[in-house]
Amino acid sequence: MKFTYYVNPQTSGAEHDADIIETCIDQAVRATHAGFVGVGLTEHHFSEFNTYSSNLMMAAHLAGRCAPGTRFIHAAVIAPLHNPISLAEHINLMDVLTKGNTIVGLATGGDAMEFVGLGRNPDRKHEDFGAVLTALKAAWSMKEGDAPLEWSTRFEAGTIYSRVMPSAYHREHPPLARMTISDKAAYDAGLVAEYIYMARLELAELLKRLDIYRGAMAGAGFSKDVIEDRLEWSFCFRNVIVRDSDAEAHDEAIRRIQMLHEYGLRTSAKIPGGALKAVIGPTGDPEEFVRKQFIIGSASSVKDQIDAYRSAGVRHLGMLFNFAFMSPEESNASLESFIRDVLPAFSDSGRNGLGAGA
Ligand SMILES: Cc1cc2nc3c(=O)[nH]c(=O)nc-3n(C[C@H](O)[C@H](O)[C@H](O)COP(=O)(O)O)c2cc1C
């Protein structure tokens, strides 16, 4: 079982931002030196949902500090919010700085407030994603001596006369990934063997999705090595709370979900016509959210839950320790106990070389 330290801390105010970011940096360094194989980073802007905003900048900073060989997994870069040519440059630079230990998930984005704030239209995000992706890939594949590349999105247009600089780490671009919120999206990702990242799935649903993904890769003719590599490095992420007892962890999970729910209502209300953020989900049942998204309990119970994932064939989990406005002490308590009491039971969790096609 592999573990990625997933970084998406919510902030409760400007005065806390710097401390939260420093805590996450310390935790990423600590986790990767203890045996976590990856650091997962999100992109959100001024919606209070992710304090550090830029995952590409965070990865560049962490690359020099985390354990050698740590893989930086961008889940996700929100393509429609970027200029495609500068995005090509920044991703390539990040690939170089991490010595090729990078996976870039490109996604359409989830938050209307962020789109509106950055001058984008949330209702056109799928079309705009397609336009950015087309320009991004064309820029990446441009070689010295090629004809000029004309590109355009709804917001910008340009012509480049030279290759993108820097080039990626000994390749055209780093491996790509998709965020999948449906089995169909996982199937489509499998057809092109891109990594997939997931959330909010009970174990049975996760296994079904992984099976569809594996089947699509096999059907498309990818080799066993490629399929194994994609299954090793794709993950579903979970919010993790480790406390002295199951009851204590459960109470805290429900309290944190309530805080996230209130946050969702508060931020949705800020933008006229903003879609309600369904933090708890359509049923409004926090227990369902716990089942789909949390791993919680005493260290021994967390160990048993992860063992159940491993026995069922799950190979990698993203672990979110720092969320819902936790203090450093509150998130450190879970991480420290996890590293001390849970991680040793998963001795197969160590870092290994980049897999096929990576
Ligand atoms: C594992 C995972 C991570 C995500 N990370 C982000 C993120 O960092 N920023 C963001 O705006 N949206 C994020 N999303 C939401 C996606 O941008 C997108 O809204 C979702 O995948 C649905 O996309 P689709 O309508 O194109 O299928 C994430 C979704 C998943 C499943």
The ligand as a Gaussian input file, in Angstrom:
#p B3LYP/6-31G(d) Opt

LIG

0 1
 C       -9.623000      13.832000      -6.524000
 C      -10.186000      15.150000      -7.024000
 C       -9.430000      16.298000      -6.854000
 C       -9.928000      17.532000      -7.297000
 N       -9.167000      18.657000      -7.127000
 C       -9.637000      19.851000      -7.505000
 C       -8.862000      21.039000      -7.340000
 O       -7.731000      21.007000      -6.877000
 N       -9.424000      22.221000      -7.704000
 C      -10.682000      22.322000      -8.240000
 O      -11.126000      23.425000      -8.541000
 N      -11.407000      21.203000      -8.462000
 C      -10.931000      19.988000      -8.107000
 N      -11.677000      18.862000      -8.330000
 C      -12.965000      18.991000      -9.038000
 C      -12.716000      18.988000     -10.560000
 O      -12.111000      20.185000     -10.971000
 C      -14.031000      18.808000     -11.325000
 O      -14.977000      19.740000     -10.890000
 C      -14.613000      17.433000     -11.201000
 O      -13.610000      16.484000     -11.421000
 C      -15.749000      17.211000     -12.185000
 O      -15.266000      17.416000     -13.471000
 P      -16.042000      17.088000     -14.815000
 O      -17.341000      17.830000     -14.754000
 O      -15.126000      17.610000     -15.879000
 O      -16.205000      15.585000     -14.864000
 C      -11.201000      17.608000      -7.910000
 C      -11.948000      16.431000      -8.090000
 C      -11.444000      15.218000      -7.667000
 C      -12.264000      13.979000      -7.888000

